[in-house]
Amino acid sequence: MNVADKSNAGSMLAQPLRPPSAVRIVAHVGLFVLGAVVAVAGALIQPGWFPGGLLLALAGAGGLFLGGSRATGNRAGAVTPAAGWMLAVILLTASRPEGDFLFAAGAGSYLFLLGGMAVAVMCATFGQGWQPDGSAARLGK
């Protein structure tokens, strides 16, 4: 088979840049805000019921990250709510001038912070799955 006979799709890097649609922008803004909401909810629930609350908070974050990836059809759908989650968690770790804080210096808080980052990386990495979605793959003869 000669090179000229192959599909003319090209690499993603060789494609011209297209501006994102308004629907995609609104979806990513919504995912960013939803990531911040899940972070606040997880920060409030994880110390309440220590092992179960921590697992519930991390499962909620993982569900949002993976769901965002599946809904948008790309890995940016997992990165956007993870960025909102991370920003909210960083803002919640800062102590206020009155001395109030949301995260205590316990193992549960550190597991929530590090576990949430690990879940975000896993969902952004494996969000798309392994099956090709086009007809270019030969799954059967």
N, CA, C and O of each residue as an XYZ file, in Angstrom:
564
protein
N       0.853     -1.171      0.000
C       0.000      0.000      0.000
C       0.895      1.229      0.000
O       1.873      1.296      0.745
N       0.580      2.134     -0.781
C       1.381      3.334     -0.947
C       0.902      4.436      0.001
O      -0.246      4.425      0.445
N       1.773      5.367      0.301
C       1.485      6.414      1.278
C       0.336      7.305      0.808
O      -0.435      7.794      1.634
N       0.210      7.523     -0.476
C      -0.852      8.387     -0.996
C      -2.234      7.757     -0.818
O      -3.234      8.474     -0.806
N      -2.311      6.426     -0.680
C      -3.594      5.761     -0.515
C      -4.133      5.850      0.901
O      -5.324      5.632      1.124
N      -3.281      6.165      1.852
C      -3.713      6.193      3.245
C      -4.621      7.387      3.504
O      -4.694      8.321      2.704
N      -5.286      7.338      4.600
C      -6.207      8.410      4.982
C      -5.475      9.733      5.095
O      -4.299      9.769      5.456
N      -6.151     10.799      4.795
C      -5.571     12.128      4.799
C      -5.805     12.835      6.123
O      -5.729     14.062      6.184
N      -6.090     12.089      7.183
C      -6.437     12.701      8.466
C      -5.267     13.446      9.071
O      -5.454     14.566      9.548
N      -4.094     12.893      9.077
C      -2.930     13.569      9.625
C      -2.889     13.523     11.138
O      -3.804     13.027     11.795
N      -1.839     14.036     11.654
C      -1.641     14.089     13.089
C      -2.438     15.240     13.691
O      -2.787     16.197     12.999
N      -2.716     15.137     14.968
C      -3.420     16.217     15.657
C      -2.585     17.486     15.654
O      -3.134     18.587     15.621
N      -1.278     17.348     15.687
C      -0.411     18.514     15.679
C      -0.380     19.188     14.315
O      -0.091     20.382     14.223
N      -0.673     18.441     13.255
C      -0.647     19.002     11.912
C      -1.967     19.666     11.530
O      -2.046     20.334     10.499
N      -2.987     19.493     12.335
C      -4.294     20.075     12.039
C      -4.292     21.566     12.383
O      -3.616     21.975     13.327
N      -5.030     22.376     11.639
C      -5.130     23.794     11.992
C      -5.938     23.970     13.275
O      -6.841     23.183     13.561
N      -5.615     24.987     14.032
C      -6.342     25.244     15.270
C      -7.731     25.772     14.956
O      -7.905     26.656     14.118
N      -8.710     25.215     15.642
C     -10.080     25.674     15.485
C     -10.511     26.292     16.805
O     -10.187     25.761     17.867
N     -11.229     27.396     16.759
C     -11.688     27.988     18.019
C     -12.711     27.071     18.679
O     -13.518     26.449     17.989
N     -12.685     26.980     20.008
C     -13.649     26.108     20.692
C     -15.060     26.670     20.576
O     -15.256     27.883     20.507
N     -16.016     25.789     20.556
C     -17.407     26.225     20.457
C     -17.880     26.765     21.799
O     -17.265     26.513     22.835
N     -18.966     27.499     21.767
C     -19.523     28.090     22.988
C     -20.006     27.001     23.941
O     -19.903     27.148     25.159
N     -20.524     25.927     23.395
C     -20.999     24.826     24.241
C     -19.837     24.196     25.000
O     -19.961     23.877     26.183
N     -18.715     24.018     24.321
C     -17.546     23.427     24.966
C     -17.005     24.347     26.062
O     -16.598     23.873     27.123
N     -17.000     25.646     25.814
C     -16.519     26.601     26.824
C     -17.424     26.578     28.048
O     -16.937     26.557     29.179
N     -18.734     26.581     27.832
C     -19.680     26.542     28.950
C     -19.544     25.232     29.720
O     -19.637     25.220     30.947
N     -19.327     24.136     29.010
C     -19.156     22.836     29.678
C     -17.917     22.843     30.560
O     -17.960     22.339     31.682
N     -16.824     23.398     30.078
C     -15.600     23.409     30.873
C     -15.698     24.370     32.060
O     -15.159     24.084     33.129
N     -16.377     25.500     31.884
C     -16.581     26.410     33.018
C     -17.454     25.726     34.075
O     -17.182     25.830     35.271
N     -18.498     25.032     33.631
C     -19.348     24.296     34.568
C     -18.587     23.193     35.287
O     -18.784     22.987     36.484
N     -17.721     22.480     34.573
C     -16.919     21.433     35.212
C     -15.938     22.023     36.217
O     -15.691     21.423     37.263
N     -15.375     23.192     35.913
C     -14.458     23.848     36.838
C     -15.174     24.212     38.137
O     -14.665     23.956     39.228
N     -16.362     24.812     38.011
C     -17.142     25.191     39.200
C     -17.589     23.951     39.964
O     -17.559     23.937     41.195
N     -17.999     22.922     39.254
C     -18.418     21.684     39.913
C     -17.253     21.022     40.647
O     -17.448     20.424     41.706
N     -16.038     21.125     40.090
C     -14.857     20.619     40.787
C     -14.621     21.342     42.100
O     -14.251     20.721     43.096
N     -14.834     22.665     42.108
C     -14.675     23.429     43.352
C     -15.744     23.045     44.375
O     -15.459     22.957     45.569
N     -16.962     22.817     43.912
C     -18.047     22.422     44.818
C     -17.767     21.047     45.421
O     -17.986     20.839     46.615
N     -17.289     20.116     44.611
C     -16.966     18.775     45.113
C     -15.818     18.837     46.113
O     -15.792     18.065     47.072
N     -14.869     19.745     45.900
C     -13.756     19.901     46.846
C     -14.247     20.411     48.192
O     -13.817     19.923     49.237
N     -15.145     21.388     48.172
C     -15.681     21.922     49.436
C     -16.498     20.848     50.150
O     -16.372     20.672     51.362
N     -17.331     20.134     49.404
C     -18.128     19.065     50.015
C     -17.235     17.967     50.578
O     -17.492     17.457     51.669
N     -16.197     17.602     49.851
C     -15.275     16.575     50.332
C     -14.495     17.030     51.553
O     -14.234     16.238     52.458
N     -14.124     18.299     51.583
C     -13.398     18.823     52.746
C     -14.277     18.812     53.987
O     -13.777     18.639     55.099
N     -15.564     18.991     53.812
C     -16.467     18.990     54.966
C     -16.833     17.583     55.421
O     -17.063     17.359     56.609
N     -16.890     16.635     54.495
C     -17.337     15.291     54.866
C     -16.186     14.379     55.292
O     -16.399     13.463     56.086
N     -14.981     14.607     54.790
C     -13.895     13.662     55.067
C     -13.498     13.586     56.540
O     -13.126     12.496     56.977
N     -13.546     14.654     57.343
C     -13.186     14.446     58.753
C     -14.336     13.908     59.601
O     -14.111     13.432     60.713
N     -15.576     13.980     59.084
C     -16.732     13.578     59.871
C     -16.777     12.095     60.164
O     -16.900     11.692     61.320
N     -16.681     11.296     59.149
C     -16.672      9.837     59.298
C     -15.347      9.388     58.720
O     -15.251      9.140     57.518
N     -14.323      9.277     59.552
C     -12.956      9.222     59.026
C     -12.712      8.245     57.901
O     -12.441      8.712     56.795
N     -12.779      6.964     58.062
C     -12.405      6.199     56.870
C     -13.465      6.264     55.779
O     -13.135      6.355     54.597
N     -14.732      6.219     56.166
C     -15.800      6.234     55.168
C     -15.965      7.588     54.499
O     -16.195      7.657     53.292
N     -15.852      8.656     55.259
C     -15.986      9.993     54.692
C     -14.868     10.315     53.718
O     -15.095     10.952     52.690
N     -13.663      9.874     54.043
C     -12.525     10.095     53.148
C     -12.726      9.334     51.842
O     -12.496      9.878     50.762
N     -13.150      8.086     51.939
C     -13.385      7.300     50.729
C     -14.539      7.866     49.906
O     -14.487      7.858     48.676
N     -15.574      8.353     50.575
C     -16.706      8.952     49.877
C     -16.284     10.238     49.160
O     -16.697     10.479     48.026
N     -15.466     11.059     49.815
C     -14.997     12.301     49.199
C     -14.115     12.014     47.985
O     -14.242     12.674     46.954
N     -13.228     11.035     48.106
C     -12.361     10.696     46.973
C     -13.145     10.033     45.840
O     -12.838     10.248     44.667
N     -14.148      9.235     46.180
C     -14.983      8.616     45.144
C     -15.800      9.670     44.406
O     -15.973      9.584     43.190
N     -16.301     10.663     45.136
C     -17.040     11.743     44.488
C     -16.158     12.538     43.542
O     -16.579     12.888     42.439
N     -14.930     12.825     43.973
C     -13.994     13.549     43.103
C     -13.643     12.709     41.881
O     -13.613     13.223     40.763
N     -13.379     11.433     42.085
C     -13.051     10.552     40.962
C     -14.208     10.415     39.986
O     -14.002     10.386     38.772
N     -15.420     10.330     40.511
C     -16.589     10.251     39.641
C     -16.757     11.507     38.799
O     -17.114     11.427     37.623
N     -16.501     12.662     39.395
C     -16.596     13.910     38.642
C     -15.517     13.993     37.575
O     -15.800     14.377     36.440
N     -14.288     13.641     37.921
C     -13.190     13.732     36.951
C     -13.416     12.776     35.774
O     -13.263     13.162     34.615
N     -13.775     11.546     36.079
C     -14.005     10.561     35.023
C     -15.254     10.904     34.211
O     -15.272     10.745     32.990
N     -16.289     11.373     34.893
C     -17.510     11.774     34.190
C     -17.284     12.967     33.278
O     -17.851     13.033     32.187
N     -16.461     13.910     33.716
C     -16.132     15.047     32.862
C     -15.370     14.621     31.630
O     -15.589     15.155     30.542
N     -14.479     13.664     31.793
C     -13.737     13.149     30.648
C     -14.654     12.433     29.673
O     -14.523     12.605     28.462
N     -15.569     11.641     30.178
C     -16.499     10.914     29.308
C     -17.487     11.872     28.634
O     -17.841     11.682     27.470
N     -17.930     12.902     29.366
C     -18.919     13.829     28.812
C     -18.344     14.684     27.689
O     -19.018     14.936     26.690
N     -17.107     15.128     27.851
C     -16.513     15.974     26.818
C     -15.837     15.163     25.729
O     -15.633     15.668     24.625
N     -15.491     13.934     26.010
C     -14.865     13.087     25.010
C     -13.367     13.279     24.885
O     -12.763     12.789     23.932
N     -12.757     13.982     25.823
C     -11.304     14.150     25.793
C     -10.777     14.261     27.217
O     -11.545     14.318     28.178
N      -9.468     14.289     27.334
C      -8.852     14.319     28.660
C      -8.971     15.670     29.335
O      -8.847     15.766     30.556
N      -9.208     16.706     28.561
C      -9.396     18.032     29.160
C     -10.634     18.061     30.044
O     -10.724     18.880     30.958
N     -11.583     17.181     29.782
C     -12.770     17.082     30.619
C     -12.473     16.561     32.005
O     -13.264     16.786     32.922
N     -11.369     15.876     32.192
C     -10.957     15.437     33.524
C     -10.031     16.461     34.174
O     -10.018     16.601     35.397
N      -9.267     17.169     33.368
C      -8.310     18.145     33.901
C      -9.031     19.392     34.409
O      -8.624     19.969     35.417
N     -10.087     19.814     33.731
C     -10.792     21.038     34.119
C     -11.416     20.933     35.515
O     -11.173     21.826     36.328
N     -12.203     19.902     35.847
C     -12.712     19.837     37.220
C     -11.601     19.569     38.240
O     -11.719     19.964     39.400
N     -10.531     18.906     37.817
C      -9.401     18.697     38.734
C      -8.733     20.028     39.073
O      -8.278     20.228     40.200
N      -8.674     20.935     38.104
C      -8.110     22.261     38.377
C      -9.004     23.037     39.337
O      -8.503     23.710     40.238
N     -10.310     22.953     39.161
C     -11.232     23.593     40.097
C     -11.141     22.989     41.484
O     -11.200     23.701     42.486
N     -10.996     21.668     41.540
C     -10.855     20.975     42.820
C      -9.577     21.421     43.531
O      -9.580     21.707     44.728
N      -8.485     21.473     42.763
C      -7.197     21.831     43.347
C      -7.202     23.281     43.844
O      -6.696     23.562     44.931
N      -7.763     24.187     43.069
C      -7.810     25.588     43.484
C      -8.626     25.747     44.763
O      -8.222     26.471     45.672
N      -9.763     25.077     44.834
C     -10.599     25.170     46.032
C      -9.900     24.574     47.243
O      -9.970     25.138     48.335
N      -9.233     23.450     47.071
C      -8.547     22.816     48.201
C      -7.389     23.690     48.691
O      -7.169     23.813     49.896
N      -6.656     24.292     47.764
C      -5.554     25.170     48.173
C      -6.088     26.385     48.915
O      -5.504     26.811     49.911
N      -7.197     26.949     48.436
C      -7.778     28.093     49.137
C      -8.328     27.705     50.506
O      -8.309     28.510     51.437
N      -8.817     26.471     50.627
C      -9.350     26.023     51.917
C      -8.257     25.666     52.917
O      -8.518     25.647     54.120
N      -7.058     25.386     52.460
C      -5.977     25.053     53.396
C      -5.373     26.286     54.047
O      -4.745     26.188     55.101
N      -5.554     27.433     53.434
C      -4.993     28.658     54.015
C      -5.777     29.036     55.265
O      -7.007     28.991     55.281
N      -5.050     29.407     56.304
C      -5.725     29.816     57.536
C      -6.125     31.285     57.425
O      -5.495     32.067     56.713
N      -7.162     31.630     58.129
C      -7.670     33.002     58.110
C      -7.024     33.799     59.227
O      -6.447     33.209     60.141
N      -7.105     35.141     59.181
C      -6.508     35.960     60.248
C      -7.097     35.678     61.630
O      -6.431     35.882     62.645
N      -8.338     35.214     61.668
C      -8.956     34.902     62.959
C      -8.426     33.599     63.553
O      -8.699     33.290     64.713
N      -7.678     32.843     62.773
C      -7.145     31.576     63.247
C      -7.985     30.387     62.830
O      -7.658     29.252     63.178
N      -9.062     30.618     62.091
C      -9.919     29.521     61.647
C      -9.266     28.786     60.478
O      -8.552     29.381     59.671
N      -9.524     27.500     60.407
C      -9.044     26.703     59.282
C      -9.998     25.539     59.078
O     -10.729     25.151     59.988
N      -9.980     24.998     57.892
C     -10.886     23.904     57.581
C     -10.201     22.555     57.688
O     -10.821     21.574     58.100
N      -8.928     22.495     57.319
C      -8.195     21.239     57.377
C      -7.341     21.185     58.638
O      -6.547     22.088     58.901
N      -7.509     20.136     59.400
C      -6.646     19.924     60.565
C      -5.355     19.261     60.089
O      -5.265     18.803     58.950
N      -4.381     19.217     60.951
C      -3.089     18.622     60.586
C      -3.080     17.131     60.895
O      -2.155     16.636     61.539
N      -4.088     16.423     60.448
C      -4.174     14.995     60.701
C      -3.918     14.186     59.442
O      -3.736     14.733     58.354
N      -3.908     12.882     59.614
C      -3.644     11.984     58.493
C      -4.763     12.036     57.468
O      -4.502     11.913     56.271
N      -6.001     12.214     57.907
C      -7.127     12.255     56.983
C      -7.046     13.418     56.015
O      -7.364     13.271     54.835
N      -6.622     14.578     56.507
C      -6.505     15.744     55.629
C      -5.422     15.554     54.590
O      -5.605     15.900     53.423
N      -4.297     15.008     55.007
C      -3.214     14.767     54.052
C      -3.597     13.685     53.039
O      -3.239     13.776     51.865
N      -4.317     12.671     53.491
C      -4.784     11.641     52.558
C      -5.787     12.204     51.567
O      -5.811     11.798     50.405
N      -6.619     13.141     52.020
C      -7.572     13.775     51.119
C      -6.845     14.609     50.065
O      -7.192     14.556     48.886
N      -5.852     15.368     50.478
C      -5.108     16.205     49.538
C      -4.325     15.362     48.533
O      -4.444     15.554     47.322
N      -3.535     14.441     49.041
C      -2.703     13.622     48.155
C      -3.530     12.614     47.360
O      -3.250     12.355     46.189
N      -4.546     12.052     48.002
C      -5.404     11.104     47.305
C      -6.208     11.769     46.196
O      -6.405     11.177     45.135
N      -6.671     12.987     46.430
C      -7.400     13.712     45.388
C      -6.527     14.025     44.197
O      -6.979     13.959     43.054
N      -5.270     14.368     44.460
C      -4.349     14.625     43.346
C      -4.069     13.343     42.572
O      -4.004     13.357     41.342
N      -3.904     12.240     43.288
C      -3.650     10.958     42.622
C      -4.863     10.524     41.797
O      -4.709     10.026     40.682
N      -6.051     10.709     42.333
C      -7.270     10.362     41.594
C      -7.397     11.234     40.347
O      -7.799     10.743     39.292
N      -7.064     12.512     40.453
C      -7.129     13.409     39.294
C      -6.174     12.963     38.197
O      -6.531     12.966     37.019
N      -4.969     12.584     38.579
C      -3.992     12.129     37.580
C      -4.450     10.826     36.944
O      -4.334     10.657     35.730
N      -4.969      9.903     37.746
C      -5.438      8.637     37.183
C      -6.603      8.840     36.223
O      -6.643      8.228     35.156
N      -7.551      9.696     36.596
C      -8.708      9.912     35.724
C      -8.323     10.665     34.459
O      -8.895     10.413     33.398
N      -7.371     11.580     34.547
C      -6.924     12.289     33.345
C      -6.126     11.364     32.433
O      -6.140     11.531     31.213
N      -5.438     10.401     33.010
C      -4.637      9.483     32.205
C      -5.492      8.406     31.552
O      -5.336      8.121     30.365
N      -6.388      7.812     32.317
C      -7.175      6.693     31.809
C      -8.591      7.083     31.426
O      -9.427      6.201     31.232
N      -8.890      8.355     31.310
C     -10.255      8.819     31.080
C     -10.864      8.387     29.776
O     -12.077      8.193     29.711
N     -10.085      8.228     28.743
C     -10.619      7.913     27.434
C     -10.823      6.431     27.199
O     -11.557      6.061     26.282
N     -10.218      5.586     27.970
C     -10.346      4.157     27.737
C      -9.371      3.699     26.675
O      -8.560      4.482     26.181
N      -9.455      2.449     26.334
C      -8.463      1.875     25.437
C      -9.024      1.514     24.072
O      -8.239      1.285     23.152
N     -10.338      1.450     23.887
C     -10.914      1.062     22.610
C     -10.915      2.235     21.647
O     -11.308      3.339     22.025
N     -10.493      2.026     20.432
C     -10.593      3.087     19.435
C     -12.054      3.329     19.076
O     -12.864      2.403     19.118
N     -12.392      4.555     18.727
C     -13.778      4.863     18.448
C     -14.079      5.020     16.959
O     -15.224      5.282     16.591
N     -13.095      4.868     16.118
C     -13.313      5.052     14.688
C     -13.290      3.737     13.945
O     -13.110      2.676     14.542
N     -13.472      3.809     12.650
C     -13.470      2.599     11.847
C     -12.075      2.272     11.325
O     -11.914      1.320     10.561
N     -11.067      3.039     11.719
C      -9.721      2.786     11.226
C      -9.096      1.554     11.854
O      -8.166      0.980     11.288
N      -9.585      1.140     13.003
C      -9.020     -0.033     13.675
C      -9.680     -1.298     13.136
O     -10.872     -1.306     12.828
N      -8.915     -2.334     13.029
C      -9.450     -3.616     12.590
C      -9.694     -4.490     13.799
O      -8.795     -5.198     14.254
N     -10.914     -4.442     14.323
C     -11.251     -5.247     15.491
C     -11.671     -6.661     15.094
O     -11.621     -7.580     15.911
N     -12.065     -6.825     13.889
C     -12.452     -8.142     13.397
C     -12.335     -8.164     11.889
O     -12.332     -7.113     11.248
N     -12.238     -9.360     11.313
C     -12.084     -9.416      9.857
C     -13.382     -9.603      9.178
O     -13.433     -9.672      7.950
